[in-house]
Amino acid sequence: MDVVFDPLRKKNVKLTPEEKVRQWFIRLLHESAGVPPTHMMSEVQLHIGKKILRADIIVYDRNLREACIVECKKPSVELDRNVLEQALRYNMAVNVPYICITNGKKTYMFKRRQGGNKLYDIIGYLPGYDEMNGGDSSI
């Protein structure tokens, strides 16, 4: 059995196709978006009513509030409405300004519209950590 070290969970985990995507996106968030590893968690347990769900990755802002939820799928899974609806269900527990779905081949980022409603618009880029913090670049 192949394993990979998950730096967020600080342990070896089974290297499934979905796990490869999750680990790639964790690196991308850190290296390209500037998210500190201390401000990310993987396989986060969420409670929605009596249901317990697991978000693949959650990014936390500088005040340790949830800023982005990431749903990872293996590369053979189509990123369709069902995947987005899954991420939106998870978001019912955290209400983040950014949602991301990825299968490692395609990635879609969504940003909540101004005004605090629950409508999201697709954006064509991965926001940097400063943007996820509302543009505040202070630490």
C-alpha positions in Angstrom: 0.0 0.0 0.0 1.4 3.4 -1.0 1.2 6.2 1.5 1.9 9.9 1.5 2.7 12.2 4.5 -0.1 14.7 5.0 1.6 17.8 6.5 -1.8 19.1 7.8 -2.8 15.9 9.6 0.9 15.2 10.4 0.6 11.5 9.5 0.9 9.0 6.7 -2.3 8.4 4.8 -3.2 6.0 2.0 -2.3 7.4 -1.3 -5.6 7.2 -3.2 -6.2 9.1 -6.4 -8.3 11.6 -4.4 -5.5 11.9 -1.8 -3.0 12.8 -4.6 -5.3 15.6 -5.6 -5.7 16.8 -2.0 -2.0 16.8 -1.4 -1.4 18.7 -4.7 -3.9 21.3 -3.8 -2.5 21.8 -0.3 0.9 22.5 -1.9 -0.8 24.9 -4.4 -2.5 26.8 -1.6 0.8 27.1 0.2 3.2 27.8 -2.6 1.0 29.8 -5.0 -1.6 31.4 -2.8 0.7 31.9 0.2 -1.6 30.1 2.7 0.4 29.2 5.8 0.2 25.4 6.5 -0.9 26.4 10.1 -4.0 28.0 8.6 -5.2 24.9 6.7 -6.8 21.6 7.8 -7.6 18.5 5.9 -10.4 16.0 6.4 -12.3 18.5 8.7 -15.3 17.1 10.5 -18.5 19.2 10.0 -21.8 18.9 11.7 -24.9 19.7 9.8 -28.0 18.7 11.9 -27.3 15.2 12.9 -25.1 14.4 10.0 -21.3 14.4 10.3 -19.5 15.2 7.0 -15.8 15.7 6.2 -14.5 18.6 4.2 -11.3 17.9 2.2 -9.6 21.1 3.0 -10.5 24.2 4.9 -8.4 27.4 4.8 -8.6 29.7 7.8 -8.0 33.4 7.8 -5.7 35.3 10.1 -8.4 35.4 12.8 -8.8 31.6 12.4 -12.3 32.0 10.8 -13.1 29.6 7.9 -12.2 31.4 4.7 -12.3 28.7 2.0 -13.7 25.2 1.7 -12.1 22.9 -0.9 -13.8 19.7 -2.2 -11.3 17.4 -3.9 -12.3 14.6 -6.3 -10.1 12.0 -8.1 -9.2 13.0 -11.6 -11.8 10.6 -13.2 -14.7 12.4 -11.5 -16.5 15.1 -13.5 -16.8 18.4 -11.7 -20.5 18.8 -12.2 -23.4 20.3 -10.3 -23.4 17.4 -7.8 -19.9 18.2 -6.7 -20.6 21.9 -6.3 -23.8 21.0 -4.4 -21.7 18.8 -2.1 -19.4 21.7 -1.3 -22.4 24.0 -0.8 -23.9 21.5 1.7 -20.6 21.5 3.6 -20.6 25.3 3.5 -23.9 25.3 5.4 -21.8 24.5 8.5 -19.1 27.1 7.9 -20.4 29.9 5.6 -17.1 30.8 3.9 -16.4 33.6 1.4 -14.6 31.2 -1.0 -15.5 27.7 -2.3 -13.3 25.5 -4.5 -13.9 22.3 -6.3 -11.0 20.4 -8.0 -10.2 17.0 -9.5 -6.6 17.9 -10.2 -7.3 18.4 -13.9 -9.8 21.2 -13.5 -10.4 23.6 -10.7 -13.3 26.0 -10.2 -13.2 28.8 -7.6 -16.3 30.6 -6.4 -16.5 33.8 -4.4 -19.5 34.9 -2.3 -21.2 38.0 -3.7 -21.0 41.2 -1.7 -23.8 41.7 0.8 -23.4 38.5 2.8 -25.9 36.5 0.9 -25.3 32.8 0.0 -24.9 33.4 -3.8 -21.5 32.7 -5.3 -19.9 33.8 -8.6 -17.3 31.7 -10.4 -13.9 33.5 -10.5 -11.1 32.6 -12.9 -8.2 32.5 -10.5 -7.0 31.1 -7.1 -7.1 34.1 -4.7 -4.0 34.8 -2.7 -4.1 34.5 1.1 -4.3 38.3 1.5 -7.5 38.4 -0.7 -9.0 35.5 1.4 -8.4 37.8 4.4 -10.5 40.6 2.8 -7.5 42.3 1.3 -5.9 42.8 4.7 -2.1 42.1 4.3 -1.3 42.8 8.0 -0.4 39.8 10.1 
